[in-house]
C-alpha cells in the first residue's frame, strides 16, 4: 500500500513540474509575439490559465501526502504542524518578495 501511495505522490510531483514548465514557456511566449497577433495572444493566455490551475490543488494535496508520510514514518500525527509550517513559509515568502521589491524600487528612485 505504501508503494502505491509513493507512486501516486511521484505522479503528482511530475504533473506539478510539467504544469510549471508549461506556465513558464507560455509566459515566455508572450515576449516573442507581436502585439497585433491577437489569436496567438489569446491562445497562449488560455494555455497559461489552464496550466495554472492544477499546481494549486496539487500543492495542497502533496502537503497532505507529506503529513501522511510523517505519520507513517514516526507514528505521530503532525498534520497541523505541516500545514501551518507551509502556510507560514508562503506568507513569509510573499512578505519577503514584497519587501525586496520595494527596496529595489526605492533604491532606483522609482518609489518612495
C-alpha positions as CSV (number, residue, x, y, z in Angstrom):
1,X,0.0,0.0,0.0
2,X,2.8,2.4,0.8
3,X,4.5,1.8,-2.5
4,X,1.2,2.6,-4.3
5,X,0.9,5.9,-2.4
6,X,4.6,6.7,-3.1
7,X,3.9,6.2,-6.9
8,X,0.9,8.4,-6.7
9,X,2.9,11.1,-5.0
10,X,5.5,10.8,-7.7
11,X,2.9,11.2,-10.4
12,X,1.6,14.4,-8.6
13,X,5.2,15.8,-8.5
14,X,5.7,15.1,-12.2
15,X,2.3,16.7,-13.1
16,X,3.2,19.7,-10.8
17,X,6.5,20.2,-12.6
18,X,5.0,19.7,-16.1
19,X,2.4,22.4,-15.3
20,X,5.1,24.8,-14.0
21,X,7.2,24.2,-17.2
22,X,4.1,24.8,-19.3
23,X,3.3,28.0,-17.4
24,X,6.9,29.3,-17.8
25,X,7.1,28.6,-21.5
26,X,3.7,30.0,-22.2
27,X,4.6,33.2,-20.3
28,X,7.9,33.4,-22.1
29,X,6.0,33.1,-25.4
30,X,4.3,36.5,-24.7
31,X,7.7,38.1,-25.2
32,X,8.1,36.9,-28.7
33,X,4.6,37.5,-30.1
34,X,3.7,40.7,-31.9
35,X,1.0,42.8,-30.2
36,X,-1.3,42.6,-33.3
37,X,-1.4,38.8,-33.3
38,X,-4.5,38.6,-31.1
39,X,-5.3,34.9,-31.8
40,X,-1.9,33.8,-30.6
41,X,-2.1,36.0,-27.6
42,X,-5.4,34.5,-26.6
43,X,-4.2,31.0,-27.3
44,X,-1.2,31.5,-25.0
45,X,-3.4,33.0,-22.3
46,X,-5.7,30.0,-22.4
47,X,-2.7,27.6,-22.1
48,X,-1.3,29.7,-19.3
49,X,-4.6,29.8,-17.4
50,X,-5.3,26.1,-17.8
51,X,-1.8,25.1,-16.7
52,X,-2.0,27.5,-13.7
53,X,-5.0,25.6,-12.1
54,X,-3.5,22.1,-11.3
55,X,-0.4,23.3,-9.3
56,X,-2.6,25.0,-6.7
57,X,-4.6,21.8,-5.9
58,X,-1.6,19.6,-6.3
59,X,0.5,21.6,-3.8
60,X,-2.0,21.2,-1.0
61,X,-2.5,17.5,-1.9
62,X,1.2,17.0,-1.6
63,X,1.2,18.7,1.8
64,X,-1.4,16.1,2.9
65,X,0.7,13.3,1.5
66,X,3.7,14.7,3.5
67,X,1.6,14.6,6.6
68,X,0.5,11.0,5.9
69,X,4.1,10.0,5.3
70,X,5.2,11.7,8.5
71,X,2.6,9.8,10.5
72,X,3.6,6.5,8.8
73,X,7.3,7.1,9.5
74,X,7.1,8.4,13.1
75,X,3.8,7.1,14.3
76,X,2.7,10.5,15.4
77,X,0.3,12.9,13.7
78,X,1.9,16.2,12.6
79,X,-0.8,17.4,10.2
80,X,-1.3,20.7,11.9
81,X,2.4,21.4,12.1
82,X,3.0,20.5,8.4
83,X,0.1,22.7,7.2
84,X,0.9,25.6,9.5
85,X,4.6,25.5,8.5
86,X,3.7,25.5,4.8
87,X,1.3,28.4,5.3
88,X,3.9,30.3,7.3
89,X,6.5,29.7,4.5
90,X,4.1,31.0,1.9
91,X,3.3,34.1,3.9
92,X,6.9,34.8,4.7
93,X,7.8,34.4,1.0
94,X,5.2,36.8,0.0
95,X,6.3,39.3,2.6
96,X,10.0,39.0,1.7
97,X,9.2,39.3,-2.0
98,X,7.2,42.5,-1.4
99,X,9.9,43.9,0.8
100,X,12.7,43.2,-1.7
101,X,10.6,44.7,-4.5
102,X,10.0,47.9,-2.5
103,X,13.7,48.1,-1.5
104,X,14.7,47.8,-5.2
105,X,12.1,50.4,-6.3
106,X,13.3,52.8,-3.6
107,X,17.0,52.1,-4.4
108,X,16.4,53.0,-8.1
109,X,14.4,56.1,-7.1
110,X,11.1,54.9,-8.7
111,X,9.1,54.9,-5.5
112,X,9.1,56.5,-2.0
